[in-house]
């Protein structure tokens, strides 16, 4: 499934982008008192990672994907 491979690459890039944004924000100024934006970006990166795992599972075995993710 070529489309799933393309979407997988997109998620990898998006996850990396979110992690880089969080790192840039956290290191830009040491006077931050609220790290909510970093936490939000980290959650977004985590979601991208979870979607990536699910897509890889779907690409490998649709039956196992259904058992694992569509309970």
PyMOL Python script that loads the backbone (N, CA, C, O; Angstrom):
from pymol import cmd

cmd.read_pdbstr("""\
ATOM      1  N   UNK A   1       0.841  -1.182   0.000  1.00  0.00           N
ATOM      2  CA  UNK A   1       0.000   0.000   0.000  1.00  0.00           C
ATOM      3  C   UNK A   1       0.885   1.245   0.000  1.00  0.00           C
ATOM      4  O   UNK A   1       1.385   1.681   1.037  1.00  0.00           O
ATOM      5  N   UNK A   2       1.055   1.783  -1.159  1.00  0.00           N
ATOM      6  CA  UNK A   2       1.925   2.943  -1.332  1.00  0.00           C
ATOM      7  C   UNK A   2       1.432   4.147  -0.527  1.00  0.00           C
ATOM      8  O   UNK A   2       2.235   4.889   0.039  1.00  0.00           O
ATOM      9  N   UNK A   3       0.118   4.339  -0.477  1.00  0.00           N
ATOM     10  CA  UNK A   3      -0.445   5.485   0.231  1.00  0.00           C
ATOM     11  C   UNK A   3      -0.121   5.446   1.715  1.00  0.00           C
ATOM     12  O   UNK A   3       0.169   6.479   2.318  1.00  0.00           O
ATOM     13  N   UNK A   4      -0.169   4.254   2.305  1.00  0.00           N
ATOM     14  CA  UNK A   4       0.165   4.141   3.723  1.00  0.00           C
ATOM     15  C   UNK A   4       1.630   4.483   3.966  1.00  0.00           C
ATOM     16  O   UNK A   4       1.966   5.089   4.984  1.00  0.00           O
ATOM     17  N   UNK A   5       2.491   4.102   3.051  1.00  0.00           N
ATOM     18  CA  UNK A   5       3.904   4.445   3.167  1.00  0.00           C
ATOM     19  C   UNK A   5       4.122   5.949   3.114  1.00  0.00           C
ATOM     20  O   UNK A   5       4.939   6.496   3.855  1.00  0.00           O
ATOM     21  N   UNK A   6       3.386   6.610   2.232  1.00  0.00           N
ATOM     22  CA  UNK A   6       3.479   8.066   2.138  1.00  0.00           C
ATOM     23  C   UNK A   6       2.969   8.729   3.407  1.00  0.00           C
ATOM     24  O   UNK A   6       3.571   9.683   3.899  1.00  0.00           O
ATOM     25  N   UNK A   7       1.871   8.230   3.932  1.00  0.00           N
ATOM     26  CA  UNK A   7       1.318   8.798   5.168  1.00  0.00           C
ATOM     27  C   UNK A   7       2.268   8.543   6.337  1.00  0.00           C
ATOM     28  O   UNK A   7       2.405   9.384   7.225  1.00  0.00           O
ATOM     29  N   UNK A   8       2.920   7.386   6.334  1.00  0.00           N
ATOM     30  CA  UNK A   8       3.905   7.065   7.361  1.00  0.00           C
ATOM     31  C   UNK A   8       5.045   8.082   7.328  1.00  0.00           C
ATOM     32  O   UNK A   8       5.471   8.573   8.374  1.00  0.00           O
ATOM     33  N   UNK A   9       5.535   8.395   6.142  1.00  0.00           N
ATOM     34  CA  UNK A   9       6.613   9.380   6.015  1.00  0.00           C
ATOM     35  C   UNK A   9       6.152  10.759   6.505  1.00  0.00           C
ATOM     36  O   UNK A   9       6.909  11.479   7.156  1.00  0.00           O
ATOM     37  N   UNK A  10       4.911  11.116   6.185  1.00  0.00           N
ATOM     38  CA  UNK A  10       4.363  12.388   6.656  1.00  0.00           C
ATOM     39  C   UNK A  10       4.335  12.440   8.176  1.00  0.00           C
ATOM     40  O   UNK A  10       4.721  13.448   8.769  1.00  0.00           O
ATOM     41  N   UNK A  11       3.882  11.366   8.812  1.00  0.00           N
ATOM     42  CA  UNK A  11       3.813  11.340  10.269  1.00  0.00           C
ATOM     43  C   UNK A  11       5.194  11.415  10.902  1.00  0.00           C
ATOM     44  O   UNK A  11       5.365  12.064  11.934  1.00  0.00           O
ATOM     45  N   UNK A  12       6.167  10.772  10.308  1.00  0.00           N
ATOM     46  CA  UNK A  12       7.542  10.841  10.817  1.00  0.00           C
ATOM     47  C   UNK A  12       8.024  12.292  10.780  1.00  0.00           C
ATOM     48  O   UNK A  12       8.595  12.787  11.751  1.00  0.00           O
ATOM     49  N   UNK A  13       7.791  12.964   9.662  1.00  0.00           N
ATOM     50  CA  UNK A  13       8.213  14.350   9.527  1.00  0.00           C
ATOM     51  C   UNK A  13       7.460  15.267  10.490  1.00  0.00           C
ATOM     52  O   UNK A  13       8.053  16.157  11.099  1.00  0.00           O
ATOM     53  N   UNK A  14       6.164  15.046  10.622  1.00  0.00           N
ATOM     54  CA  UNK A  14       5.348  15.867  11.520  1.00  0.00           C
ATOM     55  C   UNK A  14       5.776  15.685  12.970  1.00  0.00           C
ATOM     56  O   UNK A  14       5.864  16.655  13.722  1.00  0.00           O
ATOM     57  N   UNK A  15       6.042  14.446  13.360  1.00  0.00           N
ATOM     58  CA  UNK A  15       6.506  14.173  14.728  1.00  0.00           C
ATOM     59  C   UNK A  15       7.827  14.888  14.993  1.00  0.00           C
ATOM     60  O   UNK A  15       8.004  15.505  16.044  1.00  0.00           O
ATOM     61  N   UNK A  16       8.748  14.805  14.045  1.00  0.00           N
ATOM     62  CA  UNK A  16      10.037  15.467  14.199  1.00  0.00           C
ATOM     63  C   UNK A  16       9.875  16.982  14.297  1.00  0.00           C
ATOM     64  O   UNK A  16      10.549  17.637  15.091  1.00  0.00           O
ATOM     65  N   UNK A  17       8.986  17.523  13.491  1.00  0.00           N
ATOM     66  CA  UNK A  17       8.716  18.960  13.524  1.00  0.00           C
ATOM     67  C   UNK A  17       8.195  19.390  14.893  1.00  0.00           C
ATOM     68  O   UNK A  17       8.639  20.397  15.446  1.00  0.00           O
ATOM     69  N   UNK A  18       7.251  18.622  15.435  1.00  0.00           N
ATOM     70  CA  UNK A  18       6.690  18.957  16.750  1.00  0.00           C
ATOM     71  C   UNK A  18       7.753  18.900  17.845  1.00  0.00           C
ATOM     72  O   UNK A  18       7.802  19.764  18.721  1.00  0.00           O
ATOM     73  N   UNK A  19       8.600  17.878  17.787  1.00  0.00           N
ATOM     74  CA  UNK A  19       9.668  17.759  18.783  1.00  0.00           C
ATOM     75  C   UNK A  19      10.667  18.909  18.658  1.00  0.00           C
ATOM     76  O   UNK A  19      11.144  19.425  19.668  1.00  0.00           O
ATOM     77  N   UNK A  20      10.982  19.307  17.445  1.00  0.00           N
ATOM     78  CA  UNK A  20      11.901  20.426  17.238  1.00  0.00           C
ATOM     79  C   UNK A  20      11.286  21.734  17.718  1.00  0.00           C
ATOM     80  O   UNK A  20      11.983  22.566  18.299  1.00  0.00           O
ATOM     81  N   UNK A  21      10.008  21.925  17.486  1.00  0.00           N
ATOM     82  CA  UNK A  21       9.326  23.131  17.961  1.00  0.00           C
ATOM     83  C   UNK A  21       9.347  23.193  19.481  1.00  0.00           C
ATOM     84  O   UNK A  21       9.613  24.245  20.063  1.00  0.00           O
ATOM     85  N   UNK A  22       9.067  22.070  20.117  1.00  0.00           N
ATOM     86  CA  UNK A  22       9.071  22.030  21.581  1.00  0.00           C
ATOM     87  C   UNK A  22      10.464  22.331  22.117  1.00  0.00           C
ATOM     88  O   UNK A  22      10.614  23.087  23.077  1.00  0.00           O
ATOM     89  N   UNK A  23      11.463  21.752  21.509  1.00  0.00           N
ATOM     90  CA  UNK A  23      12.833  21.983  21.951  1.00  0.00           C
ATOM     91  C   UNK A  23      13.231  23.448  21.757  1.00  0.00           C
ATOM     92  O   UNK A  23      13.841  24.050  22.641  1.00  0.00           O
ATOM     93  N   UNK A  24      12.891  24.012  20.616  1.00  0.00           N
ATOM     94  CA  UNK A  24      13.213  25.409  20.341  1.00  0.00           C
ATOM     95  C   UNK A  24      12.537  26.333  21.335  1.00  0.00           C
ATOM     96  O   UNK A  24      13.147  27.288  21.816  1.00  0.00           O
ATOM     97  N   UNK A  25      11.283  26.055  21.645  1.00  0.00           N
ATOM     98  CA  UNK A  25      10.557  26.903  22.591  1.00  0.00           C
ATOM     99  C   UNK A  25      11.166  26.799  23.979  1.00  0.00           C
ATOM    100  O   UNK A  25      11.345  27.807  24.663  1.00  0.00           O
ATOM    101  N   UNK A  26      11.481  25.585  24.392  1.00  0.00           N
ATOM    102  CA  UNK A  26      12.003  25.371  25.744  1.00  0.00           C
ATOM    103  C   UNK A  26      13.397  25.964  25.929  1.00  0.00           C
ATOM    104  O   UNK A  26      13.749  26.391  27.029  1.00  0.00           O
ATOM    105  N   UNK A  27      14.177  25.991  24.878  1.00  0.00           N
ATOM    106  CA  UNK A  27      15.556  26.492  25.003  1.00  0.00           C
ATOM    107  C   UNK A  27      15.713  27.940  24.557  1.00  0.00           C
ATOM    108  O   UNK A  27      16.798  28.504  24.702  1.00  0.00           O
ATOM    109  N   UNK A  28      14.683  28.549  24.026  1.00  0.00           N
ATOM    110  CA  UNK A  28      14.781  29.922  23.511  1.00  0.00           C
ATOM    111  C   UNK A  28      14.984  30.939  24.617  1.00  0.00           C
ATOM    112  O   UNK A  28      15.711  31.914  24.431  1.00  0.00           O
ATOM    113  N   UNK A  29      14.364  30.733  25.749  1.00  0.00           N
ATOM    114  CA  UNK A  29      14.424  31.711  26.828  1.00  0.00           C
ATOM    115  C   UNK A  29      14.374  30.969  28.156  1.00  0.00           C
ATOM    116  O   UNK A  29      13.464  30.173  28.388  1.00  0.00           O
ATOM    117  N   UNK A  30      15.315  31.215  29.003  1.00  0.00           N
ATOM    118  CA  UNK A  30      15.361  30.491  30.283  1.00  0.00           C
ATOM    119  C   UNK A  30      14.427  31.088  31.330  1.00  0.00           C
ATOM    120  O   UNK A  30      14.363  30.587  32.452  1.00  0.00           O
ATOM    121  N   UNK A  31      13.706  32.144  30.983  1.00  0.00           N
ATOM    122  CA  UNK A  31      12.809  32.787  31.946  1.00  0.00           C
ATOM    123  C   UNK A  31      11.380  32.278  31.860  1.00  0.00           C
ATOM    124  O   UNK A  31      10.475  32.884  32.433  1.00  0.00           O
ATOM    125  N   UNK A  32      11.163  31.176  31.154  1.00  0.00           N
ATOM    126  CA  UNK A  32       9.820  30.624  31.046  1.00  0.00           C
ATOM    127  C   UNK A  32       9.357  30.122  32.411  1.00  0.00           C
ATOM    128  O   UNK A  32      10.117  29.508  33.160  1.00  0.00           O
ATOM    129  N   UNK A  33       8.110  30.395  32.707  1.00  0.00           N
ATOM    130  CA  UNK A  33       7.523  29.851  33.932  1.00  0.00           C
ATOM    131  C   UNK A  33       6.395  28.873  33.614  1.00  0.00           C
ATOM    132  O   UNK A  33       6.030  28.043  34.447  1.00  0.00           O
ATOM    133  N   UNK A  34       5.855  28.974  32.426  1.00  0.00           N
ATOM    134  CA  UNK A  34       4.768  28.092  32.013  1.00  0.00           C
ATOM    135  C   UNK A  34       5.220  27.297  30.793  1.00  0.00           C
ATOM    136  O   UNK A  34       5.469  27.858  29.726  1.00  0.00           O
ATOM    137  N   UNK A  35       5.318  26.003  30.966  1.00  0.00           N
ATOM    138  CA  UNK A  35       5.770  25.146  29.877  1.00  0.00           C
ATOM    139  C   UNK A  35       4.609  24.443  29.177  1.00  0.00           C
ATOM    140  O   UNK A  35       4.797  23.388  28.570  1.00  0.00           O
ATOM    141  N   UNK A  36       3.432  25.013  29.257  1.00  0.00           N
ATOM    142  CA  UNK A  36       2.263  24.428  28.611  1.00  0.00           C
ATOM    143  C   UNK A  36       2.464  24.234  27.108  1.00  0.00           C
ATOM    144  O   UNK A  36       2.102  23.178  26.590  1.00  0.00           O
ATOM    145  N   UNK A  37       3.025  25.203  26.390  1.00  0.00           N
ATOM    146  CA  UNK A  37       3.241  24.973  24.948  1.00  0.00           C
ATOM    147  C   UNK A  37       4.147  23.776  24.666  1.00  0.00           C
ATOM    148  O   UNK A  37       3.928  23.056  23.692  1.00  0.00           O
ATOM    149  N   UNK A  38       5.149  23.554  25.492  1.00  0.00           N
ATOM    150  CA  UNK A  38       6.038  22.409  25.312  1.00  0.00           C
ATOM    151  C   UNK A  38       5.267  21.117  25.546  1.00  0.00           C
ATOM    152  O   UNK A  38       5.424  20.152  24.799  1.00  0.00           O
ATOM    153  N   UNK A  39       4.441  21.100  26.574  1.00  0.00           N
ATOM    154  CA  UNK A  39       3.640  19.915  26.869  1.00  0.00           C
ATOM    155  C   UNK A  39       2.672  19.617  25.734  1.00  0.00           C
ATOM    156  O   UNK A  39       2.477  18.456  25.373  1.00  0.00           O
ATOM    157  N   UNK A  40       2.063  20.655  25.170  1.00  0.00           N
ATOM    158  CA  UNK A  40       1.122  20.465  24.063  1.00  0.00           C
ATOM    159  C   UNK A  40       1.849  19.885  22.855  1.00  0.00           C
ATOM    160  O   UNK A  40       1.373  18.928  22.245  1.00  0.00           O
ATOM    161  N   UNK A  41       2.990  20.453  22.508  1.00  0.00           N
ATOM    162  CA  UNK A  41       3.759  19.949  21.372  1.00  0.00           C
ATOM    163  C   UNK A  41       4.224  18.514  21.610  1.00  0.00           C
ATOM    164  O   UNK A  41       4.236  17.702  20.685  1.00  0.00           O
ATOM    165  N   UNK A  42       4.604  18.203  22.845  1.00  0.00           N
ATOM    166  CA  UNK A  42       5.020  16.838  23.164  1.00  0.00           C
ATOM    167  C   UNK A  42       3.856  15.860  23.024  1.00  0.00           C
ATOM    168  O   UNK A  42       4.041  14.742  22.544  1.00  0.00           O
ATOM    169  N   UNK A  43       2.675  16.269  23.433  1.00  0.00           N
ATOM    170  CA  UNK A  43       1.486  15.423  23.260  1.00  0.00           C
ATOM    171  C   UNK A  43       1.173  15.222  21.784  1.00  0.00           C
ATOM    172  O   UNK A  43       0.799  14.125  21.369  1.00  0.00           O
ATOM    173  N   UNK A  44       1.323  16.269  20.996  1.00  0.00           N
ATOM    174  CA  UNK A  44       1.087  16.147  19.559  1.00  0.00           C
ATOM    175  C   UNK A  44       2.090  15.184  18.929  1.00  0.00           C
ATOM    176  O   UNK A  44       1.722  14.375  18.077  1.00  0.00           O
ATOM    177  N   UNK A  45       3.353  15.267  19.341  1.00  0.00           N
ATOM    178  CA  UNK A  45       4.384  14.358  18.827  1.00  0.00           C
ATOM    179  C   UNK A  45       4.079  12.923  19.237  1.00  0.00           C
ATOM    180  O   UNK A  45       4.267  11.997  18.448  1.00  0.00           O
ATOM    181  N   UNK A  46       3.612  12.739  20.460  1.00  0.00           N
ATOM    182  CA  UNK A  46       3.254  11.406  20.938  1.00  0.00           C
ATOM    183  C   UNK A  46       2.107  10.833  20.124  1.00  0.00           C
ATOM    184  O   UNK A  46       2.120   9.652  19.779  1.00  0.00           O
ATOM    185  N   UNK A  47       1.119  11.656  19.816  1.00  0.00           N
ATOM    186  CA  UNK A  47      -0.004  11.205  19.000  1.00  0.00           C
ATOM    187  C   UNK A  47       0.472  10.799  17.606  1.00  0.00           C
ATOM    188  O   UNK A  47       0.022   9.788  17.068  1.00  0.00           O
ATOM    189  N   UNK A  48       1.370  11.573  17.028  1.00  0.00           N
ATOM    190  CA  UNK A  48       1.932  11.202  15.725  1.00  0.00           C
ATOM    191  C   UNK A  48       2.621   9.847  15.810  1.00  0.00           C
ATOM    192  O   UNK A  48       2.491   9.019  14.908  1.00  0.00           O
ATOM    193  N   UNK A  49       3.358   9.621  16.901  1.00  0.00           N
ATOM    194  CA  UNK A  49       4.032   8.343  17.087  1.00  0.00           C
ATOM    195  C   UNK A  49       3.053   7.184  17.206  1.00  0.00           C
ATOM    196  O   UNK A  49       3.282   6.111  16.646  1.00  0.00           O
ATOM    197  N   UNK A  50       1.966   7.399  17.932  1.00  0.00           N
ATOM    198  CA  UNK A  50       0.961   6.351  18.085  1.00  0.00           C
ATOM    199  C   UNK A  50       0.273   6.041  16.758  1.00  0.00           C
ATOM    200  O   UNK A  50       0.003   4.880  16.452  1.00  0.00           O
ATOM    201  N   UNK A  51      -0.008   7.076  15.975  1.00  0.00           N
ATOM    202  CA  UNK A  51      -0.597   6.865  14.655  1.00  0.00           C
ATOM    203  C   UNK A  51       0.368   6.127  13.742  1.00  0.00           C
ATOM    204  O   UNK A  51      -0.045   5.284  12.945  1.00  0.00           O
ATOM    205  N   UNK A  52       1.635   6.437  13.854  1.00  0.00           N
ATOM    206  CA  UNK A  52       2.654   5.767  13.059  1.00  0.00           C
ATOM    207  C   UNK A  52       2.700   4.278  13.373  1.00  0.00           C
ATOM    208  O   UNK A  52       2.794   3.456  12.462  1.00  0.00           O
ATOM    209  N   UNK A  53       2.634   3.924  14.645  1.00  0.00           N
ATOM    210  CA  UNK A  53       2.610   2.516  15.057  1.00  0.00           C
ATOM    211  C   UNK A  53       1.374   1.819  14.488  1.00  0.00           C
ATOM    212  O   UNK A  53       1.459   0.691  14.002  1.00  0.00           O
ATOM    213  N   UNK A  54       0.231   2.494  14.551  1.00  0.00           N
ATOM    214  CA  UNK A  54      -1.007   1.903  14.044  1.00  0.00           C
ATOM    215  C   UNK A  54      -0.947   1.699  12.533  1.00  0.00           C
ATOM    216  O   UNK A  54      -1.389   0.667  12.027  1.00  0.00           O
ATOM    217  N   UNK A  55      -0.409   2.666  11.819  1.00  0.00           N
ATOM    218  CA  UNK A  55      -0.306   2.534  10.362  1.00  0.00           C
ATOM    219  C   UNK A  55       0.629   1.394   9.983  1.00  0.00           C
ATOM    220  O   UNK A  55       0.348   0.640   9.051  1.00  0.00           O
ATOM    221  N   UNK A  56       1.733   1.266  10.698  1.00  0.00           N
ATOM    222  CA  UNK A  56       2.656   0.166  10.416  1.00  0.00           C
ATOM    223  C   UNK A  56       1.985  -1.178  10.680  1.00  0.00           C
ATOM    224  O   UNK A  56       2.185  -2.131   9.928  1.00  0.00           O
ATOM    225  N   UNK A  57       1.194  -1.256  11.741  1.00  0.00           N
ATOM    226  CA  UNK A  57       0.479  -2.496  12.045  1.00  0.00           C
ATOM    227  C   UNK A  57      -0.537  -2.809  10.956  1.00  0.00           C
ATOM    228  O   UNK A  57      -0.670  -3.960  10.542  1.00  0.00           O
ATOM    229  N   UNK A  58      -1.249  -1.799  10.494  1.00  0.00           N
ATOM    230  CA  UNK A  58      -2.232  -1.989   9.428  1.00  0.00           C
ATOM    231  C   UNK A  58      -1.553  -2.445   8.144  1.00  0.00           C
ATOM    232  O   UNK A  58      -2.060  -3.320   7.442  1.00  0.00           O
ATOM    233  N   UNK A  59      -0.419  -1.856   7.846  1.00  0.00           N
ATOM    234  CA  UNK A  59       0.313  -2.202   6.637  1.00  0.00           C
ATOM    235  C   UNK A  59       0.838  -3.639   6.687  1.00  0.00           C
ATOM    236  O   UNK A  59       0.909  -4.306   5.655  1.00  0.00           O
ATOM    237  N   UNK A  60       1.203  -4.117   7.873  1.00  0.00           N
ATOM    238  CA  UNK A  60       1.744  -5.465   8.022  1.00  0.00           C
ATOM    239  C   UNK A  60       0.662  -6.537   8.035  1.00  0.00           C
ATOM    240  O   UNK A  60       0.806  -7.564   7.373  1.00  0.00           O
ATOM    241  N   UNK A  61      -0.424  -6.312   8.784  1.00  0.00           N
ATOM    242  CA  UNK A  61      -1.453  -7.340   8.937  1.00  0.00           C
ATOM    243  C   UNK A  61      -2.769  -6.685   9.343  1.00  0.00           C
ATOM    244  O   UNK A  61      -2.934  -6.266  10.488  1.00  0.00           O
ATOM    245  N   UNK A  62      -3.692  -6.599   8.409  1.00  0.00           N
ATOM    246  CA  UNK A  62      -4.971  -5.938   8.673  1.00  0.00           C
ATOM    247  C   UNK A  62      -5.760  -6.649   9.774  1.00  0.00           C
ATOM    248  O   UNK A  62      -6.416  -5.998  10.587  1.00  0.00           O
ATOM    249  N   UNK A  63      -5.700  -7.976   9.801  1.00  0.00           N
ATOM    250  CA  UNK A  63      -6.416  -8.725  10.832  1.00  0.00           C
ATOM    251  C   UNK A  63      -5.903  -8.418  12.223  1.00  0.00           C
ATOM    252  O   UNK A  63      -6.688  -8.227  13.152  1.00  0.00           O
ATOM    253  N   UNK A  64      -4.599  -8.370  12.371  1.00  0.00           N
ATOM    254  CA  UNK A  64      -4.000  -8.049  13.673  1.00  0.00           C
ATOM    255  C   UNK A  64      -4.305  -6.598  14.054  1.00  0.00           C
ATOM    256  O   UNK A  64      -4.513  -6.296  15.229  1.00  0.00           O
ATOM    257  N   UNK A  65      -4.333  -5.706  13.068  1.00  0.00           N
ATOM    258  CA  UNK A  65      -4.681  -4.318  13.318  1.00  0.00           C
ATOM    259  C   UNK A  65      -6.080  -4.212  13.906  1.00  0.00           C
ATOM    260  O   UNK A  65      -6.305  -3.480  14.870  1.00  0.00           O
ATOM    261  N   UNK A  66      -7.018  -4.949  13.319  1.00  0.00           N
ATOM    262  CA  UNK A  66      -8.392  -4.929  13.796  1.00  0.00           C
ATOM    263  C   UNK A  66      -8.458  -5.439  15.232  1.00  0.00           C
ATOM    264  O   UNK A  66      -9.132  -4.843  16.072  1.00  0.00           O
ATOM    265  N   UNK A  67      -7.771  -6.526  15.516  1.00  0.00           N
ATOM    266  CA  UNK A  67      -7.768  -7.079  16.885  1.00  0.00           C
ATOM    267  C   UNK A  67      -7.170  -6.120  17.888  1.00  0.00           C
ATOM    268  O   UNK A  67      -7.672  -5.986  19.004  1.00  0.00           O
ATOM    269  N   UNK A  68      -6.098  -5.450  17.497  1.00  0.00           N
ATOM    270  CA  UNK A  68      -5.361  -4.618  18.438  1.00  0.00           C
ATOM    271  C   UNK A  68      -5.941  -3.216  18.602  1.00  0.00           C
ATOM    272  O   UNK A  68      -5.992  -2.694  19.716  1.00  0.00           O
ATOM    273  N   UNK A  69      -6.376  -2.605  17.506  1.00  0.00           N
ATOM    274  CA  UNK A  69      -6.776  -1.197  17.565  1.00  0.00           C
ATOM    275  C   UNK A  69      -8.275  -0.958  17.468  1.00  0.00           C
ATOM    276  O   UNK A  69      -8.742   0.138  17.777  1.00  0.00           O
ATOM    277  N   UNK A  70      -9.033  -1.955  17.047  1.00  0.00           N
ATOM    278  CA  UNK A  70     -10.482  -1.749  16.890  1.00  0.00           C
ATOM    279  C   UNK A  70     -11.255  -2.688  17.803  1.00  0.00           C
ATOM    280  O   UNK A  70     -12.183  -3.366  17.362  1.00  0.00           O
ATOM    281  N   UNK A  71     -10.886  -2.727  19.033  1.00  0.00           N
ATOM    282  CA  UNK A  71     -11.507  -3.608  20.017  1.00  0.00           C
ATOM    283  C   UNK A  71     -12.949  -3.213  20.259  1.00  0.00           C
ATOM    284  O   UNK A  71     -13.636  -3.845  21.061  1.00  0.00           O
TER     285      UNK A  71
END
""", "prot")
cmd.dss("prot")
cmd.show_as("cartoon", "prot")
cmd.util.cbc("prot")
cmd.orient("prot")
